[in-house]
Amino acid sequence: MIALWSLFAPRRQLHCFALLDDAGICRELRQSNEAPAGGHWVQVDGICLSWLDRPLPPGALVAPVVGQPERRRALAA
């Protein structure tokens, strides 16, 4: 029964990341819940093994999500 419930449990979505070197060449691809630490990791829209040892194609990068600025309360006079 627990196995059945696990099918319907919400799962964290995996994101795709590419490690770029100083010249902008893709050196590693990874899927994880959050950006890996260390190095120049960028979020990409998917993983394609043909990107390794080459520059990323122009449409591969995911635009960073810009959130709404926090509303500040007015200070009492």
N, CA and C of each residue as an Amber inpcrd file, in Angstrom:
protein
   231
   0.8220000  -1.1960000   0.0000000   0.0000000   0.0000000   0.0000000
   0.8630000   1.2570000   0.0000000   1.9900000   1.2190000   0.7250000
   2.8770000   2.3810000   0.7610000   3.4410000   2.6630000  -0.6290000
   3.7410000   1.6140000  -1.3740000   4.2640000   1.7950000  -2.7290000
   3.2380000   2.5040000  -3.6100000   1.9800000   2.2030000  -3.4110000
   0.9280000   2.8530000  -4.1840000   0.8620000   4.3420000  -3.8600000
   0.9480000   4.6850000  -2.5680000   0.9120000   6.1000000  -2.1830000
   2.1240000   6.8550000  -2.7240000   3.2720000   6.1880000  -2.8040000
   4.4690000   6.8690000  -3.2940000   4.3380000   7.2620000  -4.7670000
   3.4810000   6.5830000  -5.5030000   3.2530000   6.9620000  -6.8970000
   2.5830000   8.3250000  -7.0150000   1.7790000   8.6880000  -6.0400000
   1.0280000   9.9310000  -6.0930000   1.6400000  11.0480000  -5.2530000
   2.6960000  10.7510000  -4.5420000   3.3420000  11.7610000  -3.6950000
   4.0450000  12.7910000  -4.5830000   3.9700000  14.0580000  -4.2040000
   4.6590000  15.0720000  -5.0150000   6.1690000  14.8780000  -4.9470000
   6.8140000  15.0580000  -6.0630000   8.2650000  14.9020000  -6.1300000
   8.8910000  16.2210000  -6.5350000  10.0820000  16.4380000  -6.0180000
  10.8000000  17.6500000  -6.3730000  11.2940000  17.5250000  -7.8120000
  11.1070000  18.5770000  -8.5750000  11.5060000  18.5620000  -9.9710000
  13.0270000  18.7090000 -10.0890000  13.6260000  17.8800000 -10.9220000
  15.0560000  17.9810000 -11.1630000  15.3260000  19.0480000 -12.2170000
  16.3800000  19.8030000 -12.0190000  16.7960000  20.8170000 -12.9710000
  18.0800000  20.3450000 -13.6400000  18.3300000  20.8170000 -14.8440000
  19.5140000  20.4280000 -15.5970000  20.5440000  21.5550000 -15.5290000
  21.8000000  21.1750000 -15.3130000  22.8840000  22.1440000 -15.1920000
  24.0600000  21.7120000 -16.0590000  24.8010000  22.7110000 -16.5620000
  26.0110000  22.4660000 -17.3440000  27.1620000  23.2170000 -16.6860000
  28.3140000  22.5630000 -16.6040000  29.5170000  23.1860000 -16.0620000
  30.3140000  23.7550000 -17.2300000  30.5570000  25.0610000 -17.1880000
  31.3110000  25.7280000 -18.2500000  32.6930000  26.0930000 -17.7450000
  33.6970000  25.9590000 -18.6120000  35.0480000  26.3890000 -18.2390000
  35.2080000  27.8740000 -18.5800000  36.4220000  28.3930000 -18.4280000
  36.6640000  29.8230000 -18.6530000  36.4060000  30.2460000 -20.0950000
  36.5370000  29.3240000 -21.0360000  36.3140000  29.6330000 -22.4470000
  34.8540000  29.4360000 -22.8560000  33.9720000  29.0250000 -21.9210000
  32.5630000  28.8040000 -22.2280000  32.2780000  27.4370000 -22.8200000
  33.2030000  26.4990000 -22.6670000  33.0320000  25.1340000 -23.1820000
  32.3680000  24.2800000 -22.1040000  31.3870000  23.4800000 -22.5110000
  30.6720000  22.5970000 -21.5840000  31.5730000  21.4260000 -21.2050000
  31.8160000  21.2530000 -19.9140000  32.6840000  20.1800000 -19.4250000
  31.9240000  19.0820000 -18.6990000  30.7370000  19.3790000 -18.1890000
  29.9840000  18.3680000 -17.4370000  28.5060000  18.7370000 -17.4740000
  27.6480000  17.7260000 -17.4180000  26.1970000  17.9120000 -17.3560000
  25.6850000  17.1830000 -16.1240000  24.6810000  17.7780000 -15.4700000
  24.1760000  17.1740000 -14.2390000  22.7100000  17.5580000 -14.0400000
  21.9520000  16.6470000 -13.4230000  20.5830000  16.9260000 -13.0010000
  20.5510000  16.9050000 -11.4870000  19.9320000  17.9340000 -10.8780000
  19.7940000  17.9590000  -9.4260000  18.6760000  18.9280000  -9.0540000
  18.3220000  18.9130000  -7.7740000  17.2670000  19.8000000  -7.2870000
  17.7300000  21.2480000  -7.1950000  19.0170000  21.4510000  -6.9530000
  19.5640000  22.7990000  -6.8240000  20.9020000  22.8600000  -7.5360000
  21.3790000  24.0620000  -7.7760000  22.6280000  24.2470000  -8.5120000
  23.7950000  23.6290000  -7.7450000  24.6560000  22.8760000  -8.4280000
  25.8300000  22.3080000  -7.7660000  26.7710000  23.4160000  -7.2820000
  27.4950000  23.1360000  -6.2140000  28.4220000  24.1200000  -5.6560000
  29.7610000  24.0270000  -6.3720000  30.4550000  25.1610000  -6.4520000
  31.7830000  25.1980000  -7.0500000  31.7250000  25.1870000  -8.5650000
  32.5770000  25.9380000  -9.1790000  32.6170000  25.9850000 -10.6360000
  31.5760000  26.9410000 -11.1910000  31.5280000  27.0410000 -12.4890000
  30.5880000  27.9440000 -13.1710000  29.4540000  27.1050000 -13.7620000
  28.4740000  26.7630000 -12.9270000  27.3190000  25.9770000 -13.3510000
  26.2210000  26.9130000 -13.8300000  25.6210000  26.5860000 -14.9600000
  24.4940000  27.3500000 -15.4880000  23.3350000  26.3950000 -15.7110000
  22.1250000  26.9060000 -15.5580000  20.9500000  26.0670000 -15.7700000
  20.6160000  26.0410000 -17.2520000  20.3580000  24.8360000 -17.7570000
  20.0140000  24.6490000 -19.1620000  18.6440000  23.9920000 -19.2540000
  18.0460000  24.0470000 -20.4490000  16.6860000  23.5350000 -20.6020000
  16.6150000  22.0200000 -20.7180000  17.7220000  21.3490000 -20.8750000
  17.7550000  19.8950000 -20.9630000  19.1970000  19.4350000 -21.0380000
  19.3700000  18.1380000 -21.1870000  20.7170000  17.5900000 -21.2880000
  20.8790000  16.9370000 -22.6480000  21.9360000  17.3310000 -23.3310000
  22.2570000  16.7720000 -24.6320000  23.7470000  16.4460000 -24.6340000
  24.0870000  15.1870000 -24.7750000  25.4820000  14.7640000 -24.6800000
  26.3570000  15.3780000 -25.7710000  25.7710000  15.8150000 -26.8650000
  26.5650000  16.4360000 -27.9260000  27.1060000  17.8110000 -27.5160000
  26.6240000  18.3650000 -26.3960000  27.1360000  19.6560000 -25.9090000
  28.5010000  19.5220000 -25.2530000  28.8750000  18.3220000 -24.8150000
  30.1510000  18.1420000 -24.1230000  31.3140000  18.5210000 -25.0230000
  32.2830000  19.2310000 -24.4570000  33.4850000  19.6970000 -25.1620000
  33.1720000  20.6770000 -26.2860000  32.0270000  21.3370000 -26.1910000
  31.6310000  22.3630000 -27.1660000  30.9370000  23.5010000 -26.4320000
  30.8630000  24.6730000 -27.0590000  30.0660000  25.7520000 -26.4600000
  28.5820000  25.3780000 -26.4840000  27.8310000  25.8690000 -25.5150000
  26.3910000  25.5980000 -25.4920000  25.7150000  26.3270000 -26.6420000
  24.6740000  25.7250000 -27.2290000  23.9230000  26.4390000 -28.2560000
  23.1960000  27.6330000 -27.6410000  22.8850000  28.6580000 -28.4460000
  22.2830000  29.8830000 -27.9010000  20.9770000  29.6710000 -27.1350000
  20.1380000  28.7380000 -27.5270000  18.8420000  28.5400000 -26.8740000
  18.8660000  27.5980000 -25.6870000  20.0410000  27.1110000 -25.2990000
  20.1180000  26.1030000 -24.2420000  19.9890000  26.6880000 -22.8450000
  20.4360000  27.9190000 -22.6420000  20.4080000  28.5210000 -21.3100000
  18.9910000  28.8700000 -20.8920000  18.7000000  28.6130000 -19.6240000
  17.4110000  28.9770000 -19.0500000  17.5560000  30.3660000 -18.4530000
  16.6420000  31.2440000 -18.7800000  16.6810000  32.5990000 -18.2130000
  16.4210000  32.5180000 -16.7200000  17.1870000  33.2410000 -15.9070000
  16.9420000  33.2070000 -14.4650000  15.5570000  33.7400000 -14.1380000
  14.9120000  33.1280000 -13.1670000  13.5760000  33.5440000 -12.7480000
  13.7140000  34.7720000 -11.8690000  13.0530000  35.8270000 -12.2630000
  13.0930000  37.0680000 -11.4950000  11.8140000  37.1490000 -10.6880000
  11.9520000  37.1760000  -9.3810000  10.7830000  37.2180000  -8.5070000
  10.2600000  38.6320000  -8.3260000   9.1070000  38.7160000  -7.7510000
   8.5200000  40.0130000  -7.4390000   9.2550000  40.6050000  -6.2440000
   9.5700000  41.8850000  -6.2660000  10.2310000  42.4780000  -5.1020000
   9.2940000  42.4650000  -3.8960000   9.8920000  42.3330000  -2.7230000
   9.0850000  42.3110000  -1.5090000   8.4230000  43.6670000  -1.2960000
   7.2010000  43.6050000  -0.8280000   6.5170000  44.8500000  -0.4850000
   6.9780000  45.2830000   0.8900000   7.2870000  46.5330000   0.9990000
   7.7140000  47.0520000   2.2970000   6.5350000  47.7940000   2.9370000
   6.4470000  47.5900000   4.2250000   5.3840000  48.2860000   4.9720000
   5.7800000  49.7370000   5.1510000   4.7900000  50.5860000   5.1330000
   5.0390000  51.9970000   5.4110000   5.3270000  52.1490000   6.9030000
   6.2980000  52.9600000   7.1920000   6.6430000  53.1840000   8.5970000
   5.6510000  54.1420000   9.2420000   5.2990000  53.8300000  10.4640000
   4.3710000  54.7000000  11.2000000   5.0900000  55.9880000  11.5540000
   4.3650000  57.0950000  11.4970000   4.9780000  58.3950000  11.7950000
   5.0560000  58.6580000  13.2820000
